[in-house]
Structure formats: C-alpha cells, structure tokens
C-alpha cells in the first residue's frame, strides 16, 4: 500500500510540473503573437505610405499575467511572467504622440493607433 502511495504521489507531481510547463508555454506563445501583431502592423503602416493607419487593441493580460510591450526603431519587445520576447523589424523611426522617439510603451487593455506621418523628407510611424 505504501509503495502504491509513493508511485501515485510521484505521478501526480510529474503531472503537475507538466501542466505548469504547458501554461508557461501558452503564455510565451501568446506573448509572441502579440509582439508579431504589433511588428506586422508597424511594417504595414510604414509600407503603405503617408496617412495610412491601423488600430490595435491590446489584450488585458496574457494567460492571466500582466505584460508590457516596448517598441523602438529595431523591433517590439514584450515582457511577461519573467519571459522576454522580441520581434524584429527593419530600422524605421518610431514615435509616440509626444514625439518620444527612443521607446514607446504599449499597455494592456488599451487601444492604439499606428499612423504613417511625414516628418521632413522621411516618414515615421507614430503610435498613440
């Protein structure tokens, strides 16, 4: 009987660890999808030319965890649950509405507009 309890306890422990791993994997996949969605929207807005815009709705959380998206000239970074994901994009000028051109932070449960705007001889993608 004791041996049976030990075996069952070991199996249940292994199952729990596997389920936690699956949950973390789902979190990483969702994070990657969000970063790819933002990077793709930036590419599309930039390629479409001046005046083109896309609206993006950010989800409230990723598998129940809070997250943060940071966008700069080289790509989109997402931090969630101790994990960091990155989607690269071709170098282009990114700005927020206040003309901060180092980094734009996109927060959960918020709608954003990405717009291609002419700035001098170049176009930039403004996120607001």
FENDA-V197667 format. One record per pair of residues at least 4 apart in sequence whose ideal C-beta (glycine too) atoms are under 8 Angstrom apart, sorted by sequence separation. I is the first residue (numbers start at 1). J is the second residue. D is the distance in Angstrom with one decimal. If there is no record, write none. Layout:
I_J_D + I_J_D
//
This chain:
1_5_6.7 + 2_6_6.5 + 3_7_6.4 + 4_8_6.2 + 5_9_6.0 + 6_10_6.4 + 7_11_6.4 + 8_12_6.3 + 9_13_6.3 + 10_14_6.4 + 11_15_6.3 + 12_16_6.4 + 13_17_6.6 + 14_18_6.3 + 15_19_6.3 + 16_20_6.5 + 17_21_6.4 + 18_22_6.5 + 19_23_6.5 + 20_24_6.5 + 21_25_6.3 + 22_26_6.4 + 23_27_6.6 + 24_28_6.5 + 25_29_6.4 + 26_30_6.3 + 27_31_6.3 + 28_32_6.3 + 29_33_6.4 + 30_34_6.6 + 31_35_6.5 + 32_36_6.1 + 33_37_6.2 + 34_38_6.6 + 35_39_6.2 + 36_40_5.9 + 37_41_6.4 + 38_42_6.5 + 39_43_6.5 + 40_44_6.3 + 41_45_6.2 + 42_46_6.2 + 43_47_6.0 + 44_48_6.1 + 48_52_3.5 + 61_65_5.9 + 71_75_7.7 + 79_83_7.3 + 95_99_5.5 + 96_100_4.9 + 100_104_6.8 + 106_110_7.0 + 118_122_7.7 + 119_123_7.0 + 61_66_5.9 + 62_67_5.0 + 71_76_5.2 + 72_77_7.8 + 79_84_5.3 + 80_85_7.7 + 95_100_6.6 + 118_123_5.7 + 119_124_4.9 + 61_67_6.9 + 70_76_7.5 + 71_77_7.7 + 78_84_7.1 + 95_101_4.8 + 106_112_5.9 + 117_123_6.8 + 45_52_5.4 + 69_76_6.3 + 70_77_4.6 + 77_84_6.4 + 78_85_4.7 + 94_101_6.8 + 116_123_5.4 + 117_124_5.6 + 44_52_7.7 + 45_53_6.4 + 69_77_7.2 + 70_78_7.7 + 77_85_7.2 + 78_86_7.7 + 93_101_6.5 + 96_104_4.5 + 116_124_7.6 + 117_125_7.7 + 45_54_5.5 + 69_78_5.0 + 70_79_7.7 + 77_86_5.1 + 95_104_7.2 + 116_125_6.0 + 117_126_5.0 + 44_54_6.3 + 68_78_7.2 + 76_86_7.0 + 94_104_6.0 + 115_125_7.2 + 116_126_8.0 + 58_69_7.1 + 67_78_6.0 + 68_79_5.2 + 75_86_5.8 + 76_87_4.6 + 114_125_5.8 + 115_126_5.1 + 67_79_6.4 + 68_80_7.8 + 75_87_5.5 + 114_126_7.4 + 41_54_4.7 + 67_80_3.8 + 75_88_4.3 + 76_89_7.1 + 114_127_5.4 + 115_128_7.6 + 66_80_7.4 + 67_81_7.8 + 74_88_6.5 + 75_89_5.0 + 113_127_7.5 + 41_56_5.6 + 65_80_5.3 + 74_89_7.0 + 112_127_5.6 + 113_128_5.7 + 65_81_4.5 + 112_128_6.8 + 74_91_6.1 + 38_56_6.5 + 62_80_5.0 + 73_91_5.4 + 37_56_6.8 + 62_81_7.6 + 73_92_6.4 + 73_93_6.4 + 73_94_5.6 + 106_127_7.0 + 72_94_6.1 + 71_94_5.6 + 101_124_7.9 + 104_127_4.7 + 34_58_7.3 + 34_59_7.1 + 93_119_7.2 + 34_62_7.1 + 73_101_7.9 + 30_59_8.0 + 42_71_7.2 + 93_122_6.3 + 95_124_5.4 + 97_126_6.6 + 72_102_6.7 + 93_123_7.8 + 94_124_6.9 + 95_125_7.3 + 96_126_7.0 + 97_127_7.8 + 31_62_5.6 + 38_69_6.2 + 72_103_4.9 + 93_124_4.0 + 94_125_5.3 + 95_126_5.1 + 96_127_5.6 + 97_128_3.7 + 30_62_4.6 + 71_103_7.0 + 72_104_7.4 + 92_124_7.3 + 93_125_7.2 + 95_127_7.3 + 96_128_6.1 + 30_63_5.9 + 34_67_7.5 + 38_71_6.5 + 70_103_5.5 + 71_104_4.5 + 92_125_6.3 + 94_127_6.8 + 35_69_6.9 + 42_76_7.4 + 70_104_7.3 + 71_105_7.8 + 27_62_5.5 + 34_69_6.7 + 70_105_5.6 + 71_106_6.5 + 27_63_4.3 + 31_67_6.5 + 39_75_6.2 + 69_105_7.1 + 70_106_7.6 + 26_63_5.4 + 39_76_4.6 + 68_105_6.5 + 69_106_4.0 + 27_65_6.1 + 38_76_4.7 + 68_106_7.8 + 69_107_7.8 + 68_107_6.9 + 23_63_6.5 + 36_76_7.9 + 68_108_7.8 + 35_76_4.5 + 67_108_6.1 + 35_77_7.2 + 66_108_6.4 + 35_78_4.5 + 34_78_5.9 + 32_78_7.8 + 43_89_5.9 + 46_92_5.4 + 31_78_4.8 + 42_89_5.7 + 43_90_7.4 + 61_108_6.0 + 39_87_3.9 + 58_106_5.8 + 60_108_5.3 + 31_80_4.8 + 38_87_7.2 + 39_88_7.3 + 58_107_6.8 + 59_108_6.5 + 60_109_4.1 + 35_85_5.2 + 39_89_4.9 + 42_92_7.3 + 56_106_8.0 + 58_108_5.5 + 59_109_7.1 + 35_86_6.8 + 36_87_5.1 + 58_109_6.4 + 31_83_6.5 + 35_87_4.1 + 42_94_7.1 + 58_110_5.2 + 27_80_6.1 + 32_85_5.1 + 57_110_8.0 + 58_111_7.4 + 27_81_5.5 + 31_85_4.7 + 57_111_5.0 + 58_112_6.9 + 28_83_5.6 + 32_87_7.5 + 56_111_7.1 + 57_112_8.0 + 27_83_6.9 + 55_111_6.2 + 56_112_5.0 + 71_127_6.4 + 24_81_7.1 + 28_85_6.9 + 55_112_7.0 + 56_113_7.9 + 55_113_5.3 + 56_114_6.6 + 24_83_7.7 + 54_113_7.4 + 55_114_7.8 + 53_113_5.5 + 54_114_5.0 + 53_114_6.2 + 53_115_4.0 + 52_115_7.3 + 53_116_7.1 + 51_115_7.5 + 52_116_4.8 + 51_116_6.4 + 50_116_5.5 + 49_116_6.1 + 50_117_7.0 + 38_106_6.8 + 48_116_6.4 + 50_118_4.9 + 45_114_4.7 + 45_115_6.7 + 46_116_6.0 + 45_116_4.9 + 42_114_6.2 + 41_114_5.3 + 50_123_5.9 + 49_123_7.2 + 46_123_6.7 + 46_125_5.4 + 45_125_5.4 + 42_125_5.4
//
